[in-house]
Amino acid sequence: MVRTGLVVVCLVSFTAVAHAGDQVVKVGEGYELVLPENGSIGLRKGKRKTTLIPASSFDIAAKVDAKARKVTITRSEECAADKSDTFTFDQLEARLLNVEALALHRKKDWANAAKGFAQAAKLDPAYRLAAFNLASAHSRLGQLAEANAALAPWFKAEPLATYVQVNLDPELSPLLATKEVTAVKGTTKPGTITIDSTGKLAGGYAFSPERNWIAVPHSDAGYLDCSDPASIQVFDLATTKIIATLPLGSVPQTSEPCEPRPKKAAVEKAKADRAAKAKTAEAILVAFGFSKTAAETAGATEKGDDSEKRVARFDKAKIGVVENGGNVNVLRGNTSLGKGGMSGGRFTRAAYLPDAKAVVITSYVPSDMCARTDEDVIAVKP
């Protein structure tokens, strides 16, 4: 029921301390935000509870608008810029319903779990997790048509990301043989890309001409990390945004200074897991028309005395990439072929993909605790 009356705005700020679990923000209609000791932001209504934002949060502010039935949570996190999320009360209820249905799902009470997931998805159609959980419950019941119906909006909005999730989730894998999921690939001609057992793309990059998508290798390994969590990111060149991530797992490193050294059995198991994930990723990329594509790579160096400006040059293509303050310009002589931004950090290298008419920019944030590597894509003129 929508409340009427005056707008009530409550701004509450609190900081994580040793007894953070005692701190509660009353949102309205019985909903409460809780900051537990692990730094996540919890949601509670009576005896019902769930984790609303599973993050390591510190300075947190909650702005409640009772008339609009919503709460905006602004927070700072280690290794991330400040973030803000707004939840309506219906969206809060959807989170509670989802976790309650999940408990039933784990008890194999899939029929009642489906009812709960359906309620959650109805209250919040943008709640991806509820829709996928609903599809899982229907799949467990052998109701594949209903499972596909639950995922239909997501196959339309995020075809590749949804297809990847169906491939990776054993509960959803029966859908792969249905005509609805097969149709997601459309009439795309199968590609020929190969990925070896270590997760490396043949040629380094892949391109789907019919889709105008490129596949870019990515590593989440940080400074002195003793593992190499890897994935393949797929960019849509029309928007230059990531539309799907294909995980490749993490393999422990045995070289110095990693201590303690991982056991051989653990390393071999991780390698086998990566090989299996690489095979799955290869099949997905082939299904969507990806093939090996030409790529010219170049390292980035400082330009003159201006340490803020870094340049990479592609000698064969006679193209240069200039980055200054996070702004990137792709040039042939004095003619700009494309401009874009960089996610952050230090511009380290670039790749020019002539068939895809794209430049991939790699940047790195050096840090003991918060190191990261980012890839950004710039579409360029022919």
C-alpha positions as a Markdown table, in Angstrom:
| # | Residue | x | y | z |
|---|---|---|---|---|
| 1 | Met | 0.0 | 0.0 | 0.0 |
| 2 | Val | 1.4 | 3.4 | -1.0 |
| 3 | Arg | 1.5 | 5.8 | 1.9 |
| 4 | Thr | 0.1 | 9.3 | 1.6 |
| 5 | Gly | 0.9 | 12.5 | 3.5 |
| 6 | Leu | 4.0 | 14.6 | 4.1 |
| 7 | Val | 7.3 | 13.6 | 2.8 |
| 8 | Val | 9.5 | 12.3 | 5.6 |
| 9 | Val | 13.2 | 12.5 | 4.9 |
| 10 | Cys | 15.6 | 11.0 | 7.4 |
| 11 | Leu | 19.4 | 11.3 | 6.9 |
| 12 | Val | 21.3 | 9.0 | 9.1 |
| 13 | Ser | 25.1 | 8.5 | 9.0 |
| 14 | Phe | 27.1 | 5.9 | 10.8 |
| 15 | Thr | 30.6 | 4.4 | 10.6 |
| 16 | Ala | 31.7 | 0.8 | 10.9 |
| 17 | Val | 33.1 | 0.2 | 14.4 |
| 18 | Ala | 33.7 | -2.9 | 16.6 |
| 19 | His | 30.0 | -3.1 | 17.5 |
| 20 | Ala | 28.6 | -2.2 | 14.1 |
| 21 | Gly | 26.0 | -4.9 | 14.4 |
| 22 | Asp | 24.1 | -2.7 | 17.0 |
| 23 | Gln | 23.5 | 0.1 | 14.5 |
| 24 | Val | 20.1 | 0.1 | 12.9 |
| 25 | Val | 18.4 | 2.6 | 10.5 |
| 26 | Lys | 14.6 | 2.4 | 10.6 |
| 27 | Val | 13.4 | 2.8 | 7.0 |
| 28 | Gly | 9.6 | 2.6 | 7.4 |
| 29 | Glu | 6.8 | 0.0 | 7.2 |
| 30 | Gly | 8.9 | -2.2 | 9.5 |
| 31 | Tyr | 12.0 | -2.3 | 7.2 |
| 32 | Glu | 15.3 | -1.7 | 8.9 |
| 33 | Leu | 18.9 | -1.4 | 7.6 |
| 34 | Val | 21.5 | -3.2 | 9.7 |
| 35 | Leu | 25.3 | -2.8 | 9.6 |
| 36 | Pro | 26.7 | -6.1 | 10.8 |
| 37 | Glu | 30.4 | -6.6 | 11.8 |
| 38 | Asn | 31.4 | -8.0 | 8.4 |
| 39 | Gly | 30.7 | -4.6 | 6.8 |
| 40 | Ser | 27.8 | -5.7 | 4.6 |
| 41 | Ile | 24.5 | -3.8 | 4.7 |
| 42 | Gly | 21.7 | -6.0 | 6.0 |
| 43 | Leu | 17.9 | -5.7 | 5.6 |
| 44 | Arg | 15.5 | -6.8 | 8.4 |
| 45 | Lys | 11.8 | -6.8 | 8.9 |
| 46 | Gly | 10.8 | -8.4 | 12.1 |
| 47 | Lys | 12.4 | -11.9 | 12.2 |
| 48 | Arg | 12.9 | -11.8 | 8.4 |
| 49 | Lys | 16.4 | -10.8 | 7.3 |
| 50 | Thr | 18.9 | -10.9 | 4.4 |
| 51 | Thr | 22.0 | -9.2 | 3.1 |
| 52 | Leu | 21.0 | -6.2 | 1.0 |
| 53 | Ile | 24.5 | -5.1 | -0.1 |
| 54 | Pro | 27.3 | -7.6 | 0.3 |
| 55 | Ala | 30.2 | -5.2 | 0.4 |
| 56 | Ser | 32.8 | -3.9 | 2.7 |
| 57 | Ser | 31.2 | -0.6 | 3.5 |
| 58 | Phe | 32.4 | 2.2 | 5.7 |
| 59 | Asp | 30.9 | 5.7 | 5.9 |
| 60 | Ile | 27.2 | 5.0 | 5.1 |
| 61 | Ala | 24.3 | 7.4 | 4.8 |
| 62 | Ala | 20.7 | 6.4 | 4.4 |
| 63 | Lys | 18.1 | 8.9 | 3.1 |
| 64 | Val | 14.5 | 7.7 | 3.6 |
| 65 | Asp | 11.6 | 9.2 | 1.7 |
| 66 | Ala | 8.5 | 7.7 | 3.3 |
| 67 | Lys | 6.0 | 9.2 | 0.9 |
| 68 | Ala | 7.8 | 7.9 | -2.2 |
| 69 | Arg | 8.4 | 4.6 | -0.3 |
| 70 | Lys | 12.1 | 4.5 | -1.0 |
| 71 | Val | 15.5 | 4.6 | 0.6 |
| 72 | Thr | 18.8 | 5.8 | -0.9 |
| 73 | Ile | 22.0 | 4.3 | 0.5 |
| 74 | Thr | 25.3 | 6.1 | -0.1 |
| 75 | Arg | 28.4 | 4.4 | 1.0 |
| 76 | Ser | 32.2 | 4.4 | 0.6 |
| 77 | Glu | 34.1 | 1.2 | 0.1 |
| 78 | Glu | 37.7 | 0.1 | 0.2 |
| 79 | Cys | 39.1 | 0.0 | -3.4 |
| 80 | Ala | 36.1 | 1.7 | -4.9 |
| 81 | Ala | 34.6 | 5.1 | -5.5 |
| 82 | Asp | 31.6 | 6.2 | -3.5 |
| 83 | Lys | 28.4 | 4.4 | -4.5 |
| 84 | Ser | 24.7 | 5.1 | -4.2 |
| 85 | Asp | 21.8 | 2.7 | -4.6 |
| 86 | Thr | 18.1 | 3.5 | -4.3 |
| 87 | Phe | 15.6 | 0.8 | -3.2 |
| 88 | Thr | 11.8 | 1.1 | -3.2 |
| 89 | Phe | 10.0 | -0.6 | -0.4 |
| 90 | Asp | 8.7 | -3.1 | -2.9 |
| 91 | Gln | 12.3 | -3.9 | -3.9 |
| 92 | Leu | 13.2 | -4.4 | -0.3 |
| 93 | Glu | 10.3 | -6.8 | 0.0 |
| 94 | Ala | 11.5 | -8.6 | -3.1 |
| 95 | Arg | 14.9 | -9.2 | -1.5 |
| 96 | Leu | 13.3 | -10.8 | 1.6 |
| 97 | Leu | 11.0 | -12.9 | -0.5 |
| 98 | Asn | 13.9 | -14.1 | -2.6 |
| 99 | Val | 16.0 | -15.3 | 0.3 |
| 100 | Glu | 12.9 | -17.0 | 1.9 |
| 101 | Ala | 12.2 | -18.8 | -1.4 |
| 102 | Leu | 15.8 | -19.8 | -1.7 |
| 103 | Ala | 15.6 | -21.6 | 1.7 |
| 104 | Leu | 12.7 | -23.6 | 0.3 |
| 105 | His | 14.6 | -24.3 | -2.9 |
| 106 | Arg | 17.5 | -25.7 | -1.0 |
| 107 | Lys | 15.1 | -28.1 | 0.7 |
| 108 | Lys | 13.9 | -29.2 | -2.7 |
| 109 | Asp | 10.4 | -27.6 | -2.2 |
| 110 | Trp | 10.7 | -26.2 | -5.7 |
| 111 | Ala | 6.9 | -25.6 | -6.1 |
| 112 | Asn | 6.6 | -23.2 | -3.2 |
| 113 | Ala | 10.1 | -21.8 | -3.9 |
| 114 | Ala | 8.8 | -20.9 | -7.4 |
| 115 | Lys | 5.8 | -19.0 | -5.8 |
| 116 | Gly | 8.2 | -16.9 | -3.7 |
| 117 | Phe | 10.6 | -16.2 | -6.5 |
| 118 | Ala | 7.6 | -15.2 | -8.7 |
| 119 | Gln | 6.4 | -12.7 | -6.1 |
| 120 | Ala | 9.9 | -11.2 | -5.8 |
| 121 | Ala | 10.2 | -10.9 | -9.6 |
| 122 | Lys | 6.8 | -9.3 | -9.9 |
| 123 | Leu | 7.6 | -6.7 | -7.2 |
| 124 | Asp | 10.9 | -5.9 | -8.8 |
| 125 | Pro | 11.0 | -6.8 | -12.5 |
| 126 | Ala | 14.6 | -5.5 | -12.6 |
| 127 | Tyr | 15.7 | -7.9 | -10.0 |
| 128 | Arg | 17.8 | -10.3 | -12.1 |
| 129 | Leu | 18.5 | -12.8 | -9.3 |
| 130 | Ala | 14.9 | -13.5 | -8.6 |
| 131 | Ala | 14.2 | -14.2 | -12.3 |
| 132 | Phe | 17.0 | -16.6 | -12.6 |
| 133 | Asn | 16.0 | -18.3 | -9.3 |
| 134 | Leu | 12.5 | -18.6 | -10.6 |
| 135 | Ala | 13.8 | -20.2 | -13.8 |
| 136 | Ser | 15.9 | -22.6 | -11.7 |
| 137 | Ala | 12.9 | -23.7 | -9.6 |
| 138 | His | 10.8 | -24.3 | -12.8 |
| 139 | Ser | 13.7 | -26.2 | -14.4 |
| 140 | Arg | 13.9 | -28.4 | -11.3 |
| 141 | Leu | 10.2 | -29.2 | -11.7 |
| 142 | Gly | 10.7 | -30.0 | -15.3 |
| 143 | Gln | 8.7 | -27.0 | -16.4 |
| 144 | Leu | 11.1 | -25.8 | -19.1 |
| 145 | Ala | 8.5 | -23.6 | -20.8 |
| 146 | Glu | 7.9 | -21.7 | -17.6 |
| 147 | Ala | 11.6 | -21.4 | -16.9 |
| 148 | Asn | 12.1 | -19.9 | -20.4 |
| 149 | Ala | 9.3 | -17.5 | -19.8 |
| 150 | Ala | 11.0 | -16.3 | -16.6 |
| 151 | Leu | 14.2 | -15.6 | -18.5 |
| 152 | Ala | 12.5 | -14.2 | -21.7 |
| 153 | Pro | 12.9 | -10.5 | -20.6 |
| 154 | Trp | 16.6 | -11.1 | -19.8 |
| 155 | Phe | 17.3 | -12.9 | -23.0 |
| 156 | Lys | 15.8 | -9.9 | -24.8 |
| 157 | Ala | 17.7 | -7.3 | -22.8 |
| 158 | Glu | 21.0 | -9.2 | -22.2 |
| 159 | Pro | 21.1 | -12.1 | -24.7 |
| 160 | Leu | 24.8 | -13.0 | -24.3 |
| 161 | Ala | 25.1 | -12.5 | -20.5 |
| 162 | Thr | 21.9 | -14.6 | -20.0 |
| 163 | Tyr | 23.1 | -17.3 | -22.3 |
| 164 | Val | 26.4 | -17.4 | -20.4 |
| 165 | Gln | 24.6 | -17.8 | -17.1 |
| 166 | Val | 22.4 | -20.6 | -18.4 |
| 167 | Asn | 25.5 | -22.4 | -19.6 |
| 168 | Leu | 27.2 | -22.0 | -16.2 |
| 169 | Asp | 24.3 | -23.0 | -14.0 |
| 170 | Pro | 23.7 | -26.8 | -13.8 |
| 171 | Glu | 20.1 | -26.1 | -12.8 |
| 172 | Leu | 19.5 | -24.1 | -15.9 |
| 173 | Ser | 21.5 | -26.3 | -18.4 |
| 174 | Pro | 18.4 | -28.3 | -19.5 |
| 175 | Leu | 17.2 | -25.1 | -21.2 |
| 176 | Leu | 20.1 | -25.2 | -23.6 |
| 177 | Ala | 18.3 | -27.8 | -25.7 |
| 178 | Thr | 15.0 | -25.8 | -25.9 |
| 179 | Lys | 14.1 | -23.9 | -29.1 |
| 180 | Glu | 13.7 | -20.7 | -27.1 |
| 181 | Val | 17.4 | -20.7 | -26.0 |
| 182 | Thr | 18.6 | -22.0 | -29.3 |
| 183 | Ala | 16.9 | -19.1 | -31.0 |
| 184 | Val | 18.9 | -16.6 | -29.0 |
| 185 | Lys | 21.9 | -17.4 | -31.2 |
| 186 | Gly | 19.7 | -16.4 | -34.2 |
| 187 | Thr | 21.2 | -17.1 | -37.6 |
| 188 | Thr | 24.7 | -16.2 | -36.6 |
| 189 | Lys | 27.3 | -18.2 | -38.6 |
| 190 | Pro | 29.3 | -20.3 | -36.1 |
| 191 | Gly | 32.8 | -18.9 | -35.4 |
| 192 | Thr | 36.1 | -20.7 | -35.4 |
| 193 | Ile | 37.8 | -19.2 | -32.3 |
| 194 | Thr | 39.8 | -21.6 | -30.1 |
| 195 | Ile | 40.8 | -21.2 | -26.4 |
| 196 | Asp | 43.6 | -23.3 | -25.0 |
| 197 | Ser | 43.5 | -25.1 | -21.6 |
| 198 | Thr | 45.1 | -22.1 | -19.9 |
| 199 | Gly | 42.3 | -19.8 | -21.1 |
| 200 | Lys | 44.3 | -18.0 | -23.8 |
| 201 | Leu | 42.4 | -16.8 | -26.9 |
| 202 | Ala | 44.0 | -17.8 | -30.2 |
| 203 | Gly | 45.5 | -14.6 | -31.5 |
| 204 | Gly | 44.8 | -12.8 | -28.3 |
| 205 | Tyr | 41.4 | -11.4 | -29.3 |
| 206 | Ala | 38.2 | -12.5 | -31.1 |
| 207 | Phe | 35.6 | -10.7 | -33.2 |
| 208 | Ser | 32.0 | -11.5 | -34.2 |
| 209 | Pro | 31.3 | -9.5 | -37.4 |
| 210 | Glu | 27.6 | -10.2 | -37.4 |
| 211 | Arg | 27.2 | -9.1 | -33.8 |
| 212 | Asn | 29.8 | -6.4 | -33.9 |
| 213 | Trp | 31.2 | -7.7 | -30.6 |
| 214 | Ile | 34.8 | -8.3 | -29.6 |
| 215 | Ala | 36.2 | -10.7 | -26.9 |
| 216 | Val | 39.0 | -9.4 | -24.8 |
| 217 | Pro | 41.1 | -11.3 | -22.2 |
| 218 | His | 41.1 | -10.0 | -18.7 |
| 219 | Ser | 43.0 | -10.7 | -15.5 |
| 220 | Asp | 41.8 | -9.7 | -12.0 |
| 221 | Ala | 45.2 | -10.4 | -10.5 |
| 222 | Gly | 46.6 | -7.6 | -8.3 |
| 223 | Tyr | 50.0 | -6.6 | -7.2 |
| 224 | Leu | 51.9 | -9.6 | -5.7 |
| 225 | Asp | 48.7 | -11.7 | -5.9 |
| 226 | Cys | 49.4 | -15.4 | -5.6 |
| 227 | Ser | 46.6 | -16.4 | -8.0 |
| 228 | Asp | 45.6 | -15.3 | -11.5 |
| 229 | Pro | 41.8 | -15.0 | -11.6 |
| 230 | Ala | 41.0 | -14.6 | -15.3 |
| 231 | Ser | 38.0 | -14.1 | -17.5 |
| 232 | Ile | 37.0 | -13.1 | -21.1 |
| 233 | Gln | 35.1 | -9.8 | -21.4 |
| 234 | Val | 32.8 | -9.3 | -24.4 |
| 235 | Phe | 32.3 | -5.7 | -25.6 |
| 236 | Asp | 29.5 | -4.4 | -27.9 |
| 237 | Leu | 31.2 | -2.0 | -30.3 |
| 238 | Ala | 28.0 | -0.1 | -30.8 |
| 239 | Thr | 28.1 | 1.1 | -27.2 |
| 240 | Thr | 31.8 | 0.1 | -26.3 |
| 241 | Lys | 30.3 | -1.4 | -23.1 |
| 242 | Ile | 30.9 | -4.8 | -21.5 |
| 243 | Ile | 27.9 | -7.0 | -22.2 |
| 244 | Ala | 29.1 | -10.3 | -20.7 |
| 245 | Thr | 31.9 | -11.8 | -18.8 |
| 246 | Leu | 33.0 | -15.5 | -19.3 |
| 247 | Pro | 34.8 | -16.6 | -16.1 |
| 248 | Leu | 37.9 | -18.8 | -16.4 |
| 249 | Gly | 38.6 | -19.5 | -12.7 |
| 250 | Ser | 41.7 | -18.8 | -10.6 |
| 251 | Val | 44.9 | -20.8 | -10.6 |
| 252 | Pro | 47.3 | -20.6 | -7.5 |
| 253 | Gln | 50.8 | -19.4 | -8.3 |
| 254 | Thr | 53.8 | -21.5 | -7.1 |
| 255 | Ser | 56.5 | -18.9 | -7.7 |
| 256 | Glu | 58.2 | -16.7 | -5.1 |
| 257 | Pro | 57.2 | -14.7 | -3.1 |
| 258 | Cys | 54.0 | -16.7 | -2.7 |
| 259 | Glu | 53.8 | -18.4 | 0.7 |
| 260 | Pro | 52.7 | -20.9 | 1.7 |
| 261 | Arg | 53.2 | -22.7 | -1.5 |
| 262 | Pro | 50.0 | -24.4 | -2.7 |
| 263 | Lys | 49.8 | -28.1 | -2.8 |
| 264 | Lys | 50.3 | -29.8 | -6.1 |
| 265 | Ala | 46.8 | -31.4 | -6.0 |
| 266 | Ala | 45.2 | -28.0 | -5.5 |
| 267 | Val | 47.1 | -26.5 | -8.4 |
| 268 | Glu | 46.2 | -29.4 | -10.7 |
| 269 | Lys | 42.5 | -29.2 | -9.7 |
| 270 | Ala | 42.5 | -25.5 | -10.4 |
| 271 | Lys | 44.1 | -26.0 | -13.8 |
| 272 | Ala | 41.5 | -28.7 | -14.7 |
| 273 | Asp | 38.8 | -26.3 | -13.7 |
| 274 | Arg | 40.2 | -23.6 | -15.9 |
| 275 | Ala | 40.5 | -26.0 | -18.8 |
| 276 | Ala | 36.8 | -26.9 | -18.4 |
| 277 | Lys | 35.7 | -23.3 | -18.2 |
| 278 | Ala | 37.9 | -22.5 | -21.2 |
| 279 | Lys | 36.1 | -25.2 | -23.2 |
| 280 | Thr | 32.7 | -23.8 | -22.1 |
| 281 | Ala | 33.8 | -20.2 | -23.0 |
| 282 | Glu | 35.0 | -21.4 | -26.4 |
| 283 | Ala | 31.7 | -23.1 | -27.2 |
| 284 | Ile | 29.8 | -19.9 | -26.3 |
| 285 | Leu | 32.0 | -17.7 | -28.4 |
| 286 | Val | 31.8 | -20.0 | -31.4 |
| 287 | Ala | 28.0 | -20.1 | -31.1 |
| 288 | Phe | 27.9 | -16.3 | -31.3 |
| 289 | Gly | 30.1 | -16.1 | -34.4 |
| 290 | Phe | 33.5 | -15.3 | -32.8 |
| 291 | Ser | 36.7 | -16.0 | -34.8 |
| 292 | Lys | 40.3 | -15.1 | -34.4 |
| 293 | Thr | 41.0 | -11.5 | -35.5 |
| 294 | Ala | 44.2 | -9.6 | -36.4 |
| 295 | Ala | 45.6 | -7.4 | -33.6 |
| 296 | Glu | 48.6 | -5.1 | -33.4 |
| 297 | Thr | 49.7 | -4.4 | -29.8 |
| 298 | Ala | 51.9 | -1.6 | -28.4 |
| 299 | Gly | 53.1 | -0.6 | -24.9 |
| 300 | Ala | 52.4 | 2.9 | -23.6 |
| 301 | Thr | 55.2 | 5.3 | -22.7 |
| 302 | Glu | 55.4 | 8.7 | -21.2 |
| 303 | Lys | 55.4 | 11.7 | -23.6 |
| 304 | Gly | 58.2 | 14.1 | -23.1 |
| 305 | Asp | 58.4 | 15.7 | -19.6 |
| 306 | Asp | 54.6 | 15.6 | -19.1 |
| 307 | Ser | 54.2 | 12.5 | -17.0 |
| 308 | Glu | 50.4 | 12.9 | -17.2 |
| 309 | Lys | 50.5 | 12.1 | -21.0 |
| 310 | Arg | 51.2 | 8.6 | -22.2 |
| 311 | Val | 51.4 | 7.4 | -25.8 |
| 312 | Ala | 51.2 | 4.1 | -27.7 |
| 313 | Arg | 52.1 | 3.8 | -31.4 |
| 314 | Phe | 51.0 | 1.1 | -33.9 |
| 315 | Asp | 53.8 | 1.2 | -36.5 |
| 316 | Lys | 52.1 | -1.1 | -39.0 |
| 317 | Ala | 48.7 | 0.8 | -38.9 |
| 318 | Lys | 50.4 | 4.2 | -38.6 |
| 319 | Ile | 48.1 | 5.0 | -35.7 |
| 320 | Gly | 48.9 | 6.6 | -32.3 |
| 321 | Val | 47.0 | 6.6 | -29.0 |
| 322 | Val | 47.4 | 9.5 | -26.7 |
| 323 | Glu | 46.1 | 9.5 | -23.1 |
| 324 | Asn | 46.0 | 12.5 | -20.9 |
| 325 | Gly | 44.1 | 12.6 | -17.6 |
| 326 | Gly | 42.0 | 9.6 | -18.4 |
| 327 | Asn | 41.0 | 11.0 | -21.8 |
| 328 | Val | 42.1 | 9.0 | -24.8 |
| 329 | Asn | 42.4 | 10.1 | -28.4 |
| 330 | Val | 43.2 | 7.7 | -31.3 |
| 331 | Leu | 45.1 | 9.6 | -34.1 |
| 332 | Arg | 46.5 | 9.1 | -37.5 |
| 333 | Gly | 48.7 | 12.1 | -38.0 |
| 334 | Asn | 46.6 | 15.0 | -36.8 |
| 335 | Thr | 43.3 | 13.4 | -37.6 |
| 336 | Ser | 41.3 | 11.9 | -34.7 |
| 337 | Leu | 39.9 | 8.5 | -35.5 |
| 338 | Gly | 38.1 | 8.1 | -32.2 |
| 339 | Lys | 37.9 | 9.4 | -28.6 |
| 340 | Gly | 37.0 | 7.8 | -25.3 |
| 341 | Gly | 37.6 | 7.6 | -21.6 |
| 342 | Met | 39.7 | 5.3 | -19.5 |
| 343 | Ser | 38.5 | 3.6 | -16.3 |
| 344 | Gly | 41.4 | 4.8 | -14.3 |
| 345 | Gly | 44.9 | 4.0 | -13.2 |
| 346 | Arg | 47.9 | 4.1 | -15.6 |
| 347 | Phe | 47.7 | 3.5 | -19.3 |
| 348 | Thr | 49.9 | 0.5 | -19.9 |
| 349 | Arg | 49.2 | -0.9 | -23.3 |
| 350 | Ala | 46.9 | -0.9 | -26.3 |
| 351 | Ala | 45.7 | -3.2 | -29.1 |
| 352 | Tyr | 44.4 | -2.2 | -32.5 |
| 353 | Leu | 41.9 | -4.6 | -34.1 |
| 354 | Pro | 41.6 | -3.5 | -37.8 |
| 355 | Asp | 38.8 | -5.8 | -38.7 |
| 356 | Ala | 36.7 | -4.8 | -35.8 |
| 357 | Lys | 37.8 | -1.1 | -36.2 |
| 358 | Ala | 38.5 | -0.9 | -32.5 |
| 359 | Val | 41.3 | 0.0 | -30.0 |
| 360 | Val | 41.5 | -1.8 | -26.7 |
| 361 | Ile | 43.0 | 0.3 | -23.9 |
| 362 | Thr | 44.5 | -1.4 | -20.9 |
| 363 | Ser | 45.2 | 0.5 | -17.6 |
| 364 | Tyr | 46.5 | -0.6 | -14.3 |
| 365 | Val | 46.1 | 0.6 | -10.7 |
| 366 | Pro | 49.2 | -0.3 | -8.7 |
| 367 | Ser | 48.4 | -0.9 | -5.0 |
| 368 | Asp | 49.2 | -3.5 | -2.4 |
| 369 | Met | 45.5 | -3.9 | -1.5 |
| 370 | Cys | 43.5 | -2.4 | -4.3 |
| 371 | Ala | 45.4 | -3.2 | -7.5 |
| 372 | Arg | 43.3 | -3.8 | -10.6 |
| 373 | Thr | 43.5 | -4.0 | -14.4 |
| 374 | Asp | 40.8 | -2.5 | -16.6 |
| 375 | Glu | 40.1 | -2.6 | -20.3 |
| 376 | Asp | 38.3 | 0.1 | -22.2 |
| 377 | Val | 37.3 | 0.0 | -25.9 |
| 378 | Ile | 37.2 | 2.8 | -28.4 |
| 379 | Ala | 35.5 | 2.4 | -31.8 |
| 380 | Val | 37.6 | 4.0 | -34.5 |
| 381 | Lys | 36.9 | 5.3 | -38.0 |
| 382 | Pro | 37.9 | 3.0 | -40.9 |
